[in-house]
Amino acid sequence: MNTLNLRTRIKICGITREQDLDAAVQAGADAVGFVLYDKSPRYVTPERASELAQRLPPFVTPVLLFVNEDPANIAAACATVPSALLQFHGDETPGQCSTAAALAGRRFVRAARIPIGKAASSFDVVKYAQDYSNAQAILLDALVDGYGGGGKTFNWSLLPPSVNCQLVLSGGLDAANVTAGIHALRSRCKALAVDVSSGVEIDGPGHKGIKSADKIHQFIQAVRHADAL
């Protein structure tokens, strides 16, 4: 395996506040995500995403998450965040993803919703990656009601032994389980990243989108520990 790919990239998603973005950057995140899906409790407007993204230092990537959005609206949002990567998290077809990404002039990540439990083995990740071959990476998330952010994990061990693409592991990750997830997937793909949202939020109802700086630091430390092993 190429040793350059042994460093797991980290995205902190669902950022809504300046202090949470700053905590993610200080802790060493490679990317931060803004949810531009108005039914999400972590929703921010394109204008708010632009305000937050302007705080980012060089080489930390903003990611704009969309769910079944009109390509023109995607392009307009991208105009407010010039360096953003796209993440499609809805029911977008390969053609729709490619069209929207081309109109916006951006690369994209495509989310795959993996069934929870033994049904995970029924999801053909290899074919999914082939269908979305234009994607920079395939993001593996747990299939829950709605579109992500449910804090649920799927059975990583039931994924194929080899997937010829770059993967992003998501779905119910936190500092306690991310090391196991990295170990389960690192040898199965070209390169690996992880994506966390609810796992670094303050505990309790009404705190979706409100991150804990301590949890962000603990999560990133756990990822780096997994890389060092």
ROKE-726676 format. One record per residue: x, y, z of N, C-alpha, C in turn; residue in one letter; residue number from 1. Coordinates in pm, whole numbers, plus 50000, padded with zeros to 5 digits. Layout:
# ROKE-726676
> n_px, n_py, n_pz, ca_px, ca_py, ca_pz, c_px, c_py, c_pz, resn, resi
> X, Y, Z, X, Y, Z, X, Y, Z, A, NUM
...
***
This chain:
# ROKE-726676
> n_px, n_py, n_pz, ca_px, ca_py, ca_pz, c_px, c_py, c_pz, resn, resi
> 50085, 49880, 50000, 50000, 50000, 50000, 50088, 50125, 50000, M, 1
> 50046, 50227, 49928, 50119, 50352, 49923, 50116, 50418, 50061, N, 2
> 50232, 50443, 50119, 50236, 50499, 50253, 50179, 50640, 50259, T, 3
> 50172, 50709, 50144, 50112, 50841, 50143, 49964, 50835, 50179, L, 4
> 49901, 50720, 50157, 49759, 50706, 50182, 49728, 50658, 50323, N, 5
> 49831, 50642, 50408, 49807, 50593, 50541, 49758, 50701, 50636, L, 6
> 49769, 50826, 50597, 49715, 50934, 50679, 49567, 50951, 50649, R, 7
> 49486, 50926, 50749, 49341, 50938, 50733, 49300, 51085, 50734, T, 8
> 49232, 51127, 50629, 49181, 51264, 50625, 49054, 51274, 50710, R, 9
> 49032, 51393, 50767, 48924, 51411, 50864, 48837, 51529, 50825, I, 10
> 48706, 51504, 50822, 48608, 51612, 50800, 48516, 51622, 50920, K, 11
> 48498, 51743, 50970, 48400, 51771, 51075, 48280, 51836, 51006, I, 12
> 48167, 51769, 51008, 48050, 51813, 50931, 47944, 51876, 51020, C, 13
> 47853, 51949, 50956, 47743, 52012, 51028, 47785, 52133, 51108, G, 14
> 47884, 52207, 51058, 47932, 52326, 51128, 47831, 52439, 51113, I, 15
> 47797, 52501, 51226, 47701, 52612, 51224, 47753, 52736, 51297, T, 16
> 47863, 52722, 51372, 47911, 52832, 51456, 48061, 52858, 51434, R, 17
> 48099, 52982, 51452, 48238, 53019, 51435, 48329, 52942, 51530, E, 18
> 48291, 52932, 51656, 48378, 52867, 51754, 48397, 52719, 51724, Q, 19
> 48297, 52656, 51662, 48311, 52515, 51626, 48405, 52498, 51508, D, 20
> 48393, 52588, 51411, 48486, 52585, 51297, 48629, 52608, 51345, L, 21
> 48647, 52705, 51434, 48781, 52734, 51484, 48838, 52614, 51561, D, 22
> 48752, 52546, 51638, 48798, 52429, 51714, 48840, 52317, 51620, A, 23
> 48765, 52298, 51512, 48799, 52193, 51415, 48934, 52223, 51349, A, 24
> 48954, 52348, 51311, 49081, 52387, 51248, 49196, 52370, 51345, V, 25
> 49179, 52417, 51468, 49284, 52409, 51568, 49322, 52264, 51598, Q, 26
> 49223, 52176, 51596, 49248, 52035, 51626, 49315, 51961, 51512, A, 27
> 49310, 52018, 51391, 49378, 51956, 51279, 49289, 51894, 51174, G, 28
> 49164, 51936, 51166, 49074, 51883, 51063, 49122, 51923, 50924, A, 29
> 49100, 51834, 50827, 49136, 51862, 50688, 49023, 51932, 50613, D, 30
> 48900, 51914, 50661, 48783, 51970, 50593, 48673, 51995, 50695, A, 31
> 48586, 52089, 50663, 48466, 52114, 50743, 48346, 52116, 50649, V, 32
> 48233, 52067, 50700, 48115, 52054, 50615, 48003, 52146, 50657, G, 33
> 47934, 52202, 50558, 47818, 52288, 50580, 47698, 52223, 50513, F, 34
> 47590, 52204, 50589, 47471, 52135, 50539, 47376, 52238, 50478, V, 35
> 47361, 52232, 50346, 47271, 52323, 50275, 47143, 52250, 50236, L, 36
> 47085, 52184, 50334, 46960, 52109, 50317, 46866, 52160, 50425, Y, 37
> 46761, 52231, 50383, 46683, 52308, 50480, 46598, 52225, 50575, D, 38
> 46590, 52094, 50553, 46516, 52009, 50647, 46608, 51953, 50757, K, 39
> 46734, 51983, 50750, 46828, 51935, 50850, 46836, 52032, 50968, S, 40
> 46848, 51979, 51091, 46866, 52069, 51205, 47001, 52139, 51203, P, 41
> 47091, 52095, 51115, 47223, 52157, 51103, 47230, 52249, 50981, R, 42
> 47116, 52284, 50927, 47111, 52365, 50805, 47171, 52503, 50826, Y, 43
> 47249, 52547, 50727, 47291, 52686, 50717, 47262, 52733, 50575, V, 44
> 47237, 52861, 50559, 47216, 52918, 50427, 47349, 52927, 50353, T, 45
> 47346, 52938, 50222, 47471, 52959, 50148, 47547, 53082, 50196, P, 46
> 47475, 53187, 50233, 47540, 53308, 50281, 47611, 53282, 50414, E, 47
> 47546, 53205, 50501, 47609, 53172, 50630, 47729, 53080, 50608, R, 48
> 47717, 52984, 50518, 47831, 52898, 50487, 47948, 52981, 50436, A, 49
> 47919, 53083, 50355, 48025, 53170, 50304, 48093, 53246, 50416, S, 50
> 48013, 53298, 50510, 48070, 53371, 50624, 48165, 53281, 50703, E, 51
> 48121, 53159, 50729, 48202, 53068, 50808, 48327, 53024, 50731, L, 52
> 48309, 52996, 50602, 48422, 52947, 50522, 48533, 53051, 50510, A, 53
> 48497, 53178, 50519, 48599, 53283, 50509, 48696, 53280, 50627, Q, 54
> 48661, 53209, 50734, 48750, 53197, 50849, 48854, 53087, 50830, R, 55
> 48836, 53005, 50728, 48925, 52890, 50711, 49064, 52933, 50664, L, 56
> 49167, 52872, 50719, 49302, 52899, 50671, 49327, 52823, 50540, P, 57
> 49437, 52850, 50471, 49469, 52774, 50350, 49480, 52624, 50379, P, 58
> 49438, 52544, 50281, 49452, 52399, 50281, 49353, 52327, 50374, F, 59
> 49255, 52399, 50429, 49142, 52334, 50496, 49022, 52353, 50404, V, 60
> 48964, 52242, 50361, 48864, 52244, 50254, 48722, 52258, 50308, T, 61
> 48644, 52356, 50257, 48502, 52358, 50288, 48426, 52262, 50197, P, 62
> 48326, 52197, 50253, 48244, 52102, 50178, 48098, 52144, 50192, V, 63
> 48029, 52156, 50080, 47888, 52193, 50079, 47803, 52068, 50054, L, 64
> 47716, 52035, 50150, 47633, 51915, 50142, 47495, 51950, 50088, L, 65
> 47453, 51878, 49983, 47324, 51901, 49920, 47241, 51773, 49918, F, 66
> 47110, 51789, 49921, 47018, 51676, 49911, 46914, 51710, 49804, V, 67
> 46924, 51644, 49690, 46825, 51658, 49583, 46802, 51805, 49545, N, 68
> 46910, 51880, 49536, 46900, 52024, 49509, 46907, 52052, 49359, E, 69
> 46845, 52161, 49319, 46849, 52205, 49180, 46992, 52246, 49142, D, 70
> 47043, 52203, 49025, 47180, 52237, 48986, 47209, 52387, 48985, P, 71
> 47111, 52467, 48947, 47133, 52611, 48945, 47156, 52665, 49086, A, 72
> 47083, 52611, 49184, 47103, 52654, 49323, 47238, 52608, 49375, N, 73
> 47281, 52491, 49331, 47413, 52441, 49371, 47522, 52533, 49317, I, 74
> 47510, 52569, 49190, 47609, 52657, 49129, 47611, 52793, 49198, A, 75
> 47492, 52844, 49234, 47485, 52973, 49301, 47551, 52966, 49439, A, 76
> 47529, 52856, 49511, 47591, 52840, 49642, 47743, 52830, 49629, A, 77
> 47788, 52760, 49527, 47932, 52746, 49505, 47998, 52881, 49475, C, 78
> 47923, 52970, 49413, 47978, 53102, 49383, 48009, 53180, 49511, A, 79
> 47940, 53146, 49621, 47964, 53215, 49748, 48076, 53151, 49828, T, 80
> 48112, 53027, 49794, 48221, 52955, 49862, 48314, 52902, 49754, V, 81
> 48405, 52984, 49703, 48479, 52951, 49581, 48561, 52823, 49586, P, 82
> 48608, 52781, 49702, 48698, 52665, 49708, 48630, 52538, 49754, S, 83
> 48497, 52536, 49758, 48425, 52424, 49819, 48420, 52300, 49730, A, 84
> 48423, 52186, 49797, 48393, 52056, 49736, 48245, 52030, 49756, L, 85
> 48184, 51953, 49665, 48043, 51919, 49676, 48025, 51781, 49737, L, 86
> 47918, 51765, 49814, 47880, 51634, 49866, 47732, 51614, 49838, Q, 87
> 47700, 51509, 49762, 47561, 51478, 49729, 47513, 51366, 49821, F, 88
> 47407, 51396, 49896, 47363, 51305, 50001, 47218, 51262, 49985, H, 89
> 47160, 51285, 49867, 47020, 51249, 49847, 47004, 51132, 49752, G, 90
> 46911, 51147, 49659, 46879, 51041, 49564, 46932, 51073, 49424, D, 91
> 47034, 51156, 49418, 47087, 51200, 49289, 47145, 51083, 49209, E, 92
> 47112, 51078, 49082, 47167, 50977, 48993, 47309, 51014, 48954, T, 93
> 47385, 50920, 48896, 47519, 50957, 48848, 47517, 51074, 48752, P, 94
> 47420, 51074, 48660, 47412, 51183, 48564, 47380, 51316, 48630, G, 95
> 47291, 51315, 48728, 47256, 51439, 48797, 47375, 51494, 48876, Q, 96
> 47450, 51406, 48940, 47570, 51450, 49013, 47671, 51513, 48918, C, 97
> 47696, 51445, 48807, 47795, 51494, 48712, 47752, 51627, 48651, S, 98
> 47623, 51639, 48618, 47573, 51763, 48558, 47586, 51880, 48655, T, 99
> 47542, 51858, 48779, 47548, 51965, 48879, 47692, 52005, 48909, A, 100
> 47780, 51905, 48919, 47921, 51934, 48948, 47986, 52008, 48833, A, 101
> 47952, 51970, 48710, 48009, 52038, 48593, 47960, 52182, 48586, A, 102
> 47831, 52204, 48615, 47776, 52339, 48611, 47843, 52428, 48715, L, 103
> 47872, 52369, 48831, 47937, 52445, 48938, 48089, 52452, 48921, A, 104
> 48144, 52365, 48835, 48288, 52360, 48816, 48361, 52305, 48936, G, 105
> 48302, 52205, 49003, 48361, 52148, 49124, 48365, 51996, 49117, R, 106
> 48451, 51937, 49197, 48451, 51792, 49216, 48350, 51758, 49325, R, 107
> 48315, 51629, 49332, 48212, 51592, 49429, 48239, 51459, 49495, F, 108
> 48180, 51444, 49614, 48177, 51319, 49688, 48033, 51271, 49688, V, 109
> 48014, 51140, 49670, 47878, 51084, 49666, 47856, 50995, 49788, R, 110
> 47748, 51021, 49861, 47714, 50940, 49977, 47642, 50813, 49935, A, 111
> 47681, 50702, 49998, 47612, 50574, 49982, 47549, 50539, 50117, A, 112
> 47423, 50504, 50116, 47350, 50477, 50240, 47345, 50326, 50263, R, 113
> 47423, 50280, 50360, 47442, 50138, 50385, 47340, 50089, 50489, I, 114
> 47265, 49982, 50460, 47169, 49930, 50558, 47237, 49891, 50689, P, 115
> 47164, 49907, 50798, 47215, 49872, 50930, 47195, 49722, 50954, I, 116
> 47288, 49661, 51027, 47277, 49520, 51061, 47330, 49431, 50950, G, 117
> 47283, 49306, 50947, 47331, 49209, 50850, 47299, 49248, 50706, K, 118
> 47201, 49335, 50689, 47162, 49377, 50553, 47271, 49458, 50485, A, 119
> 47374, 49498, 50560, 47484, 49573, 50498, 47549, 49493, 50387, A, 120
> 47550, 49361, 50400, 47614, 49276, 50298, 47540, 49279, 50166, S, 121
> 47415, 49324, 50167, 47335, 49328, 50044, 47365, 49450, 49959, S, 122
> 47437, 49547, 50014, 47467, 49669, 49940, 47594, 49649, 49860, F, 123
> 47586, 49667, 49730, 47700, 49643, 49641, 47781, 49772, 49628, D, 124
> 47878, 49787, 49718, 47959, 49908, 49718, 48044, 49918, 49592, V, 125
> 48092, 49804, 49545, 48177, 49803, 49425, 48099, 49857, 49305, V, 126
> 47977, 49808, 49284, 47895, 49856, 49172, 47860, 50004, 49192, K, 127
> 47830, 50042, 49315, 47797, 50182, 49343, 47912, 50273, 49306, Y, 128
> 48034, 50233, 49342, 48151, 50312, 49307, 48172, 50318, 49157, A, 129
> 48142, 50210, 49087, 48152, 50210, 48942, 48048, 50302, 48879, Q, 130
> 47925, 50300, 48933, 47819, 50386, 48881, 47855, 50534, 48898, D, 131
> 47918, 50565, 49011, 47956, 50704, 49040, 48107, 50720, 49023, Y, 132
> 48157, 50673, 48912, 48301, 50674, 48889, 48359, 50814, 48877, S, 133
> 48274, 50914, 48850, 48322, 51052, 48842, 48341, 51116, 48980, N, 134
> 48295, 51049, 49084, 48307, 51104, 49219, 48452, 51097, 49266, A, 135
> 48494, 51194, 49341, 48627, 51192, 49400, 48637, 51082, 49504, Q, 136
> 48527, 51057, 49575, 48524, 50952, 49676, 48380, 50911, 49699, A, 137
> 48362, 50792, 49757, 48232, 50744, 49800, 48227, 50750, 49952, I, 138
> 48127, 50820, 50004, 48110, 50834, 50148, 48011, 50729, 50195, L, 139
> 48053, 50646, 50290, 47970, 50537, 50342, 47900, 50583, 50468, L, 140
> 47767, 50592, 50462, 47688, 50637, 50576, 47582, 50532, 50606, D, 141
> 47529, 50533, 50727, 47424, 50438, 50764, 47290, 50483, 50708, A, 142
> 47211, 50388, 50663, 47077, 50416, 50612, 46983, 50442, 50730, L, 143
> 46939, 50566, 50742, 46847, 50607, 50848, 46734, 50688, 50786, V, 144
> 46632, 50717, 50866, 46526, 50806, 50818, 46587, 50943, 50789, D, 145
> 46545, 51002, 50679, 46605, 51128, 50639, 46733, 51103, 50561, G, 146
> 46822, 51200, 50566, 46945, 51192, 50486, 47067, 51222, 50573, Y, 147
> 47107, 51123, 50652, 47229, 51135, 50730, 47211, 51207, 50861, G, 148
> 47320, 51210, 50939, 47316, 51280, 51067, 47241, 51206, 51175, G, 149
> 47218, 51075, 51156, 47139, 51000, 51252, 47219, 50940, 51365, G, 150
> 47351, 50945, 51358, 47433, 50891, 51465, 47432, 50740, 51474, G, 151
> 47403, 50671, 51364, 47397, 50525, 51360, 47515, 50471, 51281, K, 152
> 47565, 50355, 51324, 47672, 50288, 51251, 47614, 50172, 51172, T, 153
> 47689, 50127, 51072, 47656, 50004, 51001, 47769, 49905, 51025, F, 154
> 47751, 49782, 50982, 47849, 49677, 51008, 47963, 49686, 50907, N, 155
> 48073, 49747, 50947, 48186, 49768, 50855, 48242, 49636, 50804, W, 156
> 48237, 49532, 50886, 48301, 49405, 50849, 48231, 49337, 50732, S, 157
> 48108, 49379, 50700, 48033, 49315, 50592, 48058, 49380, 50456, L, 158
> 48141, 49481, 50452, 48174, 49544, 50324, 48269, 49455, 50245, L, 159
> 48276, 49473, 50113, 48365, 49390, 50030, 48511, 49403, 50074, P, 160
> 48592, 49301, 50052, 48733, 49307, 50092, 48814, 49407, 50013, P, 161
> 48764, 49447, 49895, 48838, 49544, 49814, 48740, 49631, 49735, S, 162
> 48757, 49762, 49748, 48676, 49858, 49673, 48774, 49951, 49602, V, 163
> 48772, 49953, 49470, 48872, 50023, 49392, 48839, 50172, 49381, N, 164
> 48835, 50240, 49497, 48810, 50383, 49496, 48853, 50439, 49632, C, 165
> 48841, 50569, 49646, 48866, 50633, 49774, 48736, 50633, 49854, Q, 166
> 48746, 50600, 49982, 48629, 50591, 50067, 48635, 50693, 50179, L, 167
> 48516, 50737, 50220, 48501, 50821, 50338, 48407, 50746, 50432, V, 168
> 48454, 50712, 50550, 48371, 50642, 50647, 48295, 50743, 50731, L, 169
> 48163, 50721, 50742, 48077, 50809, 50817, 47970, 50724, 50887, S, 170
> 47883, 50789, 50961, 47773, 50719, 51025, 47803, 50673, 51166, G, 171
> 47764, 50752, 51265, 47777, 50712, 51404, 47918, 50708, 51458, G, 172
> 48011, 50773, 51393, 48148, 50772, 51441, 48165, 50863, 51561, L, 173
> 48255, 50824, 51650, 48297, 50908, 51762, 48437, 50866, 51802, D, 174
> 48490, 50929, 51906, 48627, 50899, 51947, 48644, 50756, 51994, A, 175
> 48536, 50693, 52039, 48545, 50558, 52093, 48549, 50449, 51986, A, 176
> 48493, 50476, 51868, 48485, 50369, 51767, 48559, 50398, 51637, N, 177
> 48611, 50520, 51620, 48670, 50555, 51491, 48796, 50474, 51463, V, 178
> 48873, 50440, 51565, 48993, 50359, 51544, 48956, 50224, 51484, T, 179
> 48852, 50161, 51537, 48808, 50032, 51484, 48759, 50045, 51341, A, 180
> 48689, 50154, 51311, 48641, 50175, 51175, 48754, 50192, 51076, G, 181
> 48857, 50265, 51115, 48972, 50285, 51028, 49043, 50153, 51003, I, 182
> 49061, 50075, 51106, 49127, 49945, 51091, 49047, 49852, 51001, H, 183
> 48913, 49861, 51008, 48829, 49773, 50928, 48832, 49808, 50780, A, 184
> 48855, 49935, 50747, 48841, 49977, 50608, 48970, 50014, 50537, L, 185
> 49077, 50039, 50613, 49196, 50094, 50548, 49247, 50006, 50434, R, 186
> 49249, 49875, 50453, 49304, 49785, 50351, 49206, 49759, 50237, S, 187
> 49084, 49810, 50246, 48980, 49779, 50147, 48970, 49883, 50036, R, 188
> 49047, 49993, 50044, 49027, 50101, 49949, 49159, 50168, 49914, C, 189
> 49155, 50256, 49815, 49275, 50329, 49772, 49324, 50426, 49878, K, 190
> 49232, 50498, 49940, 49265, 50594, 50045, 49140, 50611, 50131, A, 191
> 49161, 50653, 50255, 49051, 50657, 50350, 49041, 50794, 50417, L, 192
> 48919, 50838, 50436, 48890, 50957, 50515, 48775, 50922, 50610, A, 193
> 48755, 51006, 50711, 48643, 50988, 50803, 48566, 51118, 50813, V, 194
> 48437, 51105, 50841, 48346, 51219, 50844, 48260, 51206, 50969, D, 195
> 48263, 51306, 51057, 48188, 51299, 51183, 48103, 51424, 51199, V, 196
> 47984, 51406, 51256, 47898, 51519, 51286, 47840, 51504, 51426, S, 197
> 47741, 51415, 51443, 47677, 51401, 51574, 47773, 51351, 51680, S, 198
> 47876, 51276, 51640, 47970, 51219, 51736, 48058, 51320, 51806, G, 199
> 48058, 51445, 51759, 48137, 51549, 51825, 48048, 51664, 51872, V, 200
> 47919, 51635, 51891, 47827, 51738, 51936, 47805, 51729, 52087, E, 201
> 47762, 51840, 52146, 47730, 51845, 52288, 47614, 51751, 52316, I, 202
> 47621, 51679, 52425, 47516, 51584, 52461, 47387, 51657, 52498, D, 203
> 47275, 51587, 52474, 47147, 51640, 52516, 47062, 51687, 52401, G, 204
> 46929, 51695, 52422, 46838, 51740, 52317, 46861, 51886, 52281, P, 205
> 46833, 51918, 52156, 46845, 52055, 52111, 46985, 52101, 52079, G, 206
> 47081, 52007, 52075, 47220, 52045, 52050, 47272, 51998, 51915, H, 207
> 47184, 51957, 51825, 47231, 51920, 51692, 47289, 52043, 51623, K, 208
> 47411, 52027, 51574, 47480, 52138, 51512, 47565, 52217, 51608, G, 209
> 47558, 52185, 51737, 47639, 52253, 51839, 47752, 52159, 51880, I, 210
> 47873, 52190, 51837, 47986, 52100, 51858, 48053, 52122, 51993, K, 211
> 48123, 52019, 52038, 48205, 52025, 52158, 48351, 52029, 52115, S, 212
> 48423, 52133, 52156, 48565, 52143, 52121, 48643, 52025, 52177, A, 213
> 48609, 51983, 52298, 48678, 51869, 52358, 48655, 51742, 52276, D, 214
> 48531, 51719, 52230, 48501, 51599, 52152, 48571, 51603, 52016, K, 215
> 48579, 51721, 51957, 48651, 51733, 51830, 48797, 51694, 51849, I, 216
> 48860, 51746, 51953, 49000, 51714, 51979, 49018, 51565, 52006, H, 217
> 48928, 51507, 52086, 48937, 51365, 52118, 48920, 51279, 51994, Q, 218
> 48828, 51318, 51907, 48806, 51242, 51784, 48930, 51245, 51695, F, 219
> 48985, 51362, 51676, 49103, 51373, 51589, 49223, 51303, 51650, I, 220
> 49238, 51307, 51780, 49346, 51233, 51846, 49329, 51083, 51825, Q, 221
> 49203, 51035, 51829, 49179, 50892, 51807, 49213, 50852, 51665, A, 222
> 49184, 50937, 51568, 49220, 50908, 51429, 49372, 50903, 51413, V, 223
> 49441, 50998, 51469, 49586, 50998, 51458, 49649, 50878, 51530, R, 224
> 49586, 50835, 51639, 49634, 50714, 51707, 49619, 50594, 51616, H, 225
> 49505, 50585, 51546, 49485, 50474, 51453, 49587, 50477, 51342, A, 226
> 49621, 50594, 51292, 49721, 50607, 51187, 49858, 50563, 51235, D, 227
> 49887, 50588, 51362, 50021, 50558, 51415, 50042, 50410, 51444, A, 228
> 49934, 50335, 51458, 49947, 50194, 51495, 50004, 50113, 51378, L, 229
***
